[in-house]
Amino acid sequence: MENQIIFLTEQDKAILRSYLHIAEGIAEFWGESCEVIVHNLAQLDASVIKIINGRSSGQQEGSPISDTALTYAHKMMADPSLRHITYFSKTKRGESYKSVVCAIEGEHQNIIGLLCVNFYLTAPFHTLLQTFSPAVRADSRGIPEIFVENSEELMLSALAEAKRTVYGNLSISSANKNKEIISLLHQKGIFNLKDSVVTIASHLGISKNTVYMHIRNMYK
């Protein structure tokens, strides 16, 4: 890799930027014990373009790539079947952590960057508890999520939820209930699913043309 010069296309740069948001999501999910880094391999002397919770490693945006990350990047470039590596290590201060280095592929499937996640195993238990306990998070929201096995089950689950919402709202007249149900399903993106209009129409006891009419009226 030391002799390989990487040039980024505009598409490559866009791909790297997209990983900045992924890094933020991973770090927020796992909490302060999780350090997340995005490397740009086109600039090894300042490869760190995003770092979250970097207090333990001491790295910051603009820092050069670490020797370990450079070694693993070289290995992944040499082996097209190798696109992530997991390992255990320690900081200079003796803090143990588990890491994964993932390749970021560019426009032409060449490796242009790395997504590195370091989870510190010496983190106090109470910090993990705070991260995964909604009761102690000020911004916690109990959002129900239903996992389904197929798209039809997803449609019917969303339909049942929409019915509960609409039928529970006494201010919605009987004549407008189907319209409001379809509106809620549209907001959820249900009608982007294949055969969704036919399925919803069938379970509401109306024609698919009526469903299309209500959807069209939302844009007027």
C-alpha positions as CSV (number, residue, x, y, z in Angstrom):
1,M,0.0,0.0,0.0
2,E,3.0,2.3,0.6
3,N,3.4,2.6,-3.2
4,Q,-0.3,2.9,-3.9
5,I,-1.6,6.4,-4.5
6,I,-5.4,6.8,-4.1
7,F,-7.2,9.5,-6.0
8,L,-10.8,10.2,-5.1
9,T,-13.6,10.8,-7.6
10,E,-16.5,13.1,-6.7
11,Q,-18.5,10.0,-6.2
12,D,-15.8,8.6,-3.9
13,K,-15.9,11.8,-1.8
14,A,-19.7,11.5,-1.6
15,I,-19.4,7.9,-0.3
16,L,-16.9,9.0,2.4
17,R,-19.3,11.8,3.5
18,S,-22.1,9.4,3.8
19,Y,-20.1,7.4,6.4
20,L,-19.8,10.5,8.6
21,H,-23.5,10.1,9.4
22,I,-23.1,6.3,9.9
23,A,-20.3,7.0,12.4
24,E,-22.5,9.4,14.4
25,G,-25.3,6.8,14.5
26,I,-23.0,4.1,15.8
27,A,-21.4,6.3,18.4
28,E,-24.8,7.5,19.7
29,F,-26.1,3.9,19.8
30,W,-23.2,2.5,21.8
31,G,-22.5,5.6,23.9
32,E,-19.4,7.2,25.3
33,S,-17.5,3.9,25.6
34,C,-17.5,3.6,21.8
35,E,-15.0,5.5,19.7
36,V,-15.8,5.7,16.0
37,I,-13.4,6.9,13.3
38,V,-13.6,7.5,9.6
39,H,-10.4,7.5,7.6
40,N,-9.7,8.9,4.2
41,L,-7.0,6.8,2.7
42,A,-6.2,9.4,0.0
43,Q,-4.5,11.5,2.8
44,L,-2.7,9.2,5.2
45,D,-0.9,12.0,7.0
46,A,-4.3,13.5,7.9
47,S,-6.6,10.6,7.3
48,V,-9.0,11.1,10.3
49,I,-11.9,13.0,8.8
50,K,-14.4,12.1,11.6
51,I,-13.9,10.9,15.1
52,I,-16.4,10.6,17.9
53,N,-15.6,9.9,21.6
54,G,-11.9,10.1,20.8
55,R,-10.7,11.0,24.3
56,S,-9.2,7.6,25.0
57,S,-7.0,7.3,21.9
58,G,-6.1,10.9,21.8
59,Q,-6.8,11.2,18.1
60,Q,-8.7,14.1,16.5
61,E,-9.8,15.2,13.1
62,G,-6.8,15.7,11.0
63,S,-4.7,13.1,12.8
64,P,-2.6,10.6,10.7
65,I,-3.7,7.0,10.3
66,S,-2.5,4.6,13.0
67,D,0.0,1.9,12.2
68,T,-2.6,-0.8,13.0
69,A,-5.2,0.7,10.7
70,L,-2.6,1.1,8.0
71,T,-1.6,-2.5,8.3
72,Y,-5.2,-3.8,8.1
73,A,-5.9,-1.5,5.2
74,H,-3.0,-3.0,3.4
75,K,-4.3,-6.6,4.1
76,M,-7.7,-5.8,2.8
77,M,-6.4,-4.2,-0.3
78,A,-4.4,-7.4,-1.0
79,D,-7.3,-9.7,-0.4
80,P,-10.6,-8.8,-2.1
81,S,-12.5,-11.2,0.1
82,L,-11.4,-9.4,3.2
83,R,-13.5,-6.4,4.0
84,H,-13.5,-6.2,7.8
85,I,-11.1,-7.3,10.6
86,T,-11.9,-7.6,14.3
87,Y,-9.3,-7.6,17.0
88,F,-8.5,-6.9,20.6
89,S,-5.9,-4.4,21.7
90,K,-4.8,-1.9,24.4
91,T,-4.1,1.8,24.6
92,K,-0.8,3.2,25.8
93,R,-2.5,3.7,29.2
94,G,-3.4,0.0,29.3
95,E,-7.1,0.3,28.5
96,S,-8.4,-2.8,26.8
97,Y,-10.7,-2.4,23.8
98,K,-12.3,-4.5,21.0
99,S,-12.1,-3.1,17.5
100,V,-13.4,-3.7,14.0
101,V,-11.9,-2.1,10.9
102,C,-14.3,-2.0,8.0
103,A,-13.3,-1.2,4.4
104,I,-15.1,1.7,2.7
105,E,-15.3,0.9,-1.0
106,G,-15.4,3.6,-3.6
107,E,-17.1,4.1,-7.0
108,H,-15.0,1.3,-8.6
109,Q,-15.0,-1.1,-5.6
110,N,-11.5,0.1,-4.6
111,I,-10.9,0.7,-0.9
112,I,-10.9,4.5,-0.3
113,G,-11.4,4.7,3.4
114,L,-11.9,2.9,6.7
115,L,-14.7,2.8,9.3
116,C,-13.1,1.9,12.7
117,V,-15.1,1.2,15.8
118,N,-13.3,0.8,19.2
119,F,-15.3,-0.3,22.2
120,Y,-13.5,0.2,25.5
121,L,-13.9,-2.8,27.7
122,T,-12.8,-0.9,30.8
123,A,-15.7,1.5,30.7
124,P,-17.6,1.8,34.0
125,F,-20.8,-0.3,34.0
126,H,-23.0,2.6,34.9
127,T,-22.1,4.4,31.6
128,L,-23.3,1.4,29.7
129,L,-26.4,1.3,31.8
130,Q,-27.2,4.9,31.1
131,T,-26.8,4.3,27.4
132,F,-29.2,1.4,27.2
133,S,-31.7,2.5,29.9
134,P,-34.4,4.7,28.4
135,A,-35.6,5.8,31.8
136,V,-32.3,7.7,32.5
137,R,-32.1,9.4,29.1
138,A,-33.7,12.8,28.9
139,D,-34.3,12.4,25.2
140,S,-35.6,8.9,25.3
141,R,-38.8,8.1,23.4
142,G,-40.6,4.8,23.6
143,I,-41.1,4.1,19.9
144,P,-42.7,0.7,19.2
145,E,-41.1,-1.2,16.3
146,I,-42.7,-4.3,14.8
147,F,-40.6,-6.8,13.0
148,V,-42.3,-8.8,10.3
149,E,-41.5,-11.7,8.0
150,N,-42.9,-10.3,4.7
151,S,-44.2,-7.1,3.1
152,E,-47.9,-8.1,3.4
153,E,-47.5,-8.6,7.1
154,L,-45.9,-5.1,7.2
155,M,-48.8,-3.6,5.3
156,L,-51.4,-5.2,7.6
157,S,-49.6,-4.3,10.7
158,A,-49.4,-0.7,9.6
159,L,-53.1,-0.8,8.6
160,A,-54.1,-2.1,12.0
161,E,-52.2,0.7,13.7
162,A,-53.7,3.3,11.4
163,K,-57.2,2.0,12.1
164,R,-56.6,2.2,15.9
165,T,-55.5,5.8,15.6
166,V,-58.3,6.9,13.3
167,Y,-61.1,5.0,15.0
168,G,-59.9,6.3,18.4
169,N,-60.2,9.9,17.2
170,L,-63.9,10.8,17.6
171,S,-63.4,14.1,15.7
172,I,-63.0,12.2,12.4
173,S,-66.3,11.5,10.8
174,S,-67.2,8.0,9.5
175,A,-67.1,9.3,5.9
176,N,-63.5,10.4,6.3
177,K,-62.1,7.5,8.2
178,N,-60.7,5.6,5.2
179,K,-59.3,8.9,3.8
180,E,-57.4,9.4,7.1
181,I,-56.2,5.8,7.3
182,I,-54.8,6.0,3.8
183,S,-53.2,9.3,4.7
184,L,-51.4,7.8,7.7
185,L,-50.3,4.8,5.6
186,H,-49.0,7.2,2.9
187,Q,-47.0,9.1,5.5
188,K,-45.3,5.8,6.5
189,G,-44.4,5.0,3.0
190,I,-46.5,1.9,2.9
191,F,-47.6,2.6,-0.7
192,N,-44.1,2.3,-1.9
193,L,-44.4,-1.5,-1.3
194,K,-45.4,-3.7,-4.2
195,D,-49.1,-4.5,-4.4
196,S,-49.8,-2.3,-1.4
197,V,-52.7,-0.4,-3.0
198,V,-54.5,-3.7,-3.9
199,T,-53.9,-5.1,-0.4
200,I,-55.0,-2.1,1.5
201,A,-58.1,-1.6,-0.7
202,S,-59.1,-5.2,-0.2
203,H,-58.8,-5.0,3.6
204,L,-60.6,-1.6,3.8
205,G,-63.4,-2.9,1.5
206,I,-62.9,-0.2,-1.1
207,S,-61.6,-0.1,-4.7
208,K,-58.0,0.5,-5.6
209,N,-59.2,3.5,-7.5
210,T,-60.6,5.0,-4.3
211,V,-57.2,4.5,-2.7
212,Y,-55.4,6.2,-5.6
213,M,-58.0,9.1,-5.4
214,H,-57.2,9.7,-1.8
215,I,-53.5,9.7,-2.5
216,R,-53.8,12.1,-5.4
217,N,-55.9,14.5,-3.3
218,M,-53.0,14.8,-0.8
219,Y,-51.0,16.6,-3.4
220,K,-53.7,19.2,-4.3
